[in-house]
Amino acid sequence: MSRIGKQPVSVPGNVKVSIKDRMVSIQGPGGTLTYKHPERVNVKWAESDKQIVVSISESDAEVRQVRADWGSTRAHVQNMIKGVTGGYEKKMEVVGVGWVPSLAGNKLKLVVGFANPLMMEVPKGLSVTVDKQFVLVKGPDKQMVGQFASKMRSMRKPEPYNGKGIKYVEEVIKRKQGKTFGA
């Protein structure tokens, strides 16, 4: 049995929930998010309790994939509710002499030591702000925020010798000692 899937998801008062066929739609102050859940998982909205209950049938309780989908569906719904009420954010840091992030319309321009600047399209639903060498990525969709931050980091990963690169603010780069010359 899924310990995560059994727990109901409580819904705040300012959030609207609608479930039609297999589409779960959550609307709140931060925006609207939708999720299509797996076939063998049941999602019910209890209006009186202000809770979303995720369950599976007794016959499917022995199937490993169904149990995994059960917990995952509940976690997705929980993340959607947190996203439309509070949102998610990732803070990135660009480290390097002369390396500068900036916004040009709805594109993030990264000058990170290449001959040409790198341009990244900011997806709809995300807001990106730049403050000196820090870039803040915010949005209601946890997956989209993490994906954009990961893609940004992959443009110029931090290297262990000088510590230059694009990294998460809370990330710690293990530094290596360079070569020593002489006797």
C-alpha positions in Angstrom: 0.0 0.0 0.0 1.2 3.5 -0.8 1.8 5.6 2.3 1.8 8.8 0.3 -1.3 7.9 -1.8 -3.5 7.1 1.1 -3.3 10.6 2.6 -5.9 13.0 1.3 -4.8 16.4 -0.1 -6.3 19.3 1.7 -7.4 22.2 -0.5 -7.4 25.9 0.7 -10.5 28.0 0.3 -9.2 30.2 -2.5 -8.5 27.2 -4.8 -11.1 25.8 -7.3 -10.9 22.1 -8.2 -12.6 20.4 -11.2 -12.2 16.8 -12.2 -13.6 15.7 -15.5 -12.8 12.3 -17.1 -9.1 11.9 -16.2 -8.2 15.6 -16.2 -7.6 17.3 -12.8 -7.8 21.1 -13.1 -6.7 23.3 -10.2 -7.2 27.1 -10.4 -5.9 29.5 -7.8 -4.3 32.9 -7.3 -1.1 31.8 -9.0 -2.8 30.4 -12.2 -4.4 27.3 -13.5 -2.7 23.9 -13.8 -4.0 20.6 -15.3 -2.9 17.0 -15.0 -4.1 13.9 -16.7 -3.8 11.0 -14.2 -3.3 7.3 -15.1 -6.3 5.2 -15.9 -6.2 2.8 -13.0 -6.0 5.6 -10.4 -9.2 7.2 -9.1 -9.2 10.9 -8.1 -12.3 12.2 -6.2 -13.0 15.7 -5.1 -14.8 15.9 -1.7 -16.4 19.3 -1.7 -17.7 19.1 1.9 -14.3 18.1 3.4 -12.3 20.4 1.0 -10.1 17.4 0.2 -8.9 15.5 -2.9 -8.8 11.7 -2.3 -6.6 9.5 -4.6 -7.3 5.8 -4.5 -7.0 2.5 -6.4 -9.2 -0.6 -6.6 -8.5 -3.6 -4.3 -7.7 -5.8 -7.3 -5.0 -3.4 -8.5 -3.3 -3.2 -5.1 -0.9 -6.0 -6.0 0.3 -4.4 -9.3 3.6 -2.6 -8.7 3.1 0.0 -11.4 -0.4 0.9 -10.2 0.9 1.4 -6.7 3.7 3.7 -8.0 1.1 5.7 -10.1 -1.0 6.1 -7.0 1.6 7.8 -5.0 2.9 9.8 -8.0 -0.6 11.1 -8.8 -1.2 12.2 -5.2 2.2 14.0 -5.2 1.4 15.7 -8.5 -1.9 17.0 -7.2 -0.3 18.2 -4.0 2.4 20.1 -6.0 -0.2 21.7 -8.2 -2.1 23.0 -5.2 1.1 24.4 -3.6 2.1 25.9 -7.0 -1.2 27.8 -7.5 -1.2 29.1 -4.0 2.5 29.9 -3.2 4.4 29.0 -6.4 7.9 27.6 -6.8 11.2 29.4 -7.3 14.8 28.5 -8.1 17.7 31.0 -7.6 20.6 30.7 -9.9 24.1 32.3 -9.8 26.4 33.1 -12.7 30.0 33.0 -11.5 32.8 34.4 -13.6 34.6 37.6 -14.5 32.7 39.4 -17.1 29.9 36.8 -17.2 26.6 38.5 -17.1 22.9 37.4 -17.3 20.3 39.8 -18.7 16.8 39.9 -20.0 16.0 40.8 -23.6 12.2 40.7 -24.0 11.1 37.2 -23.2 14.6 35.8 -23.7 17.3 35.3 -21.1 20.7 36.4 -22.5 23.7 34.7 -21.0 27.2 36.1 -21.7 29.3 33.2 -20.2 32.7 33.2 -22.0 31.7 32.0 -25.4 32.2 34.0 -28.6 28.4 34.6 -28.9 25.9 35.1 -26.1 23.5 32.2 -25.3 19.8 33.0 -25.7 17.2 31.1 -23.8 13.5 31.4 -24.5 11.5 31.9 -21.3 8.4 29.6 -21.4 4.9 30.9 -20.8 3.9 30.7 -17.2 7.4 31.5 -15.8 8.8 34.8 -14.7 12.5 35.4 -14.7 14.2 38.3 -13.0 17.9 39.2 -13.1 19.7 41.0 -10.2 23.4 41.5 -11.0 24.8 37.9 -11.3 21.6 36.2 -9.8 18.7 34.9 -11.8 15.4 34.1 -10.1 13.1 31.7 -11.9 9.5 31.7 -10.5 6.3 29.9 -11.5 3.3 27.8 -10.4 4.5 24.6 -12.2 7.2 22.8 -10.2 8.4 20.7 -13.2 8.6 23.7 -15.5 10.6 25.8 -13.0 13.1 22.9 -12.3 13.4 22.1 -16.0 14.2 25.7 -17.0 16.8 26.1 -14.1 18.4 22.8 -15.1 18.6 23.8 -18.8 20.1 27.1 -17.8 22.7 25.3 -15.6 23.6 22.9 -18.4 24.5 25.9 -20.7 27.8 26.3 -18.7 28.2 23.9 -15.8 30.4 25.0 -12.9 33.9 23.7 -13.1 35.9 22.6 -10.0 39.2 24.5 -10.6 38.1 28.1 -10.7 34.5 27.7 -9.7 33.2 29.5 -12.8 29.9 28.6 -14.3 26.1 28.7 -13.7 25.0 27.1 -10.5 22.1 26.9 -8.0 22.7 29.4 -5.1 22.5 26.6 -2.5 24.8 24.3 -4.6 28.3 23.7 -3.2 31.0 23.1 -5.8 33.8 20.8 -4.6 37.0 22.7 -5.5 40.1 20.8 -6.8 43.7 21.8 -6.4 45.4 22.8 -9.7 48.7 21.5 -10.9 51.8 22.6 -9.0 55.0 23.4 -11.0 58.6 23.3 -9.8 60.3 21.1 -7.3 
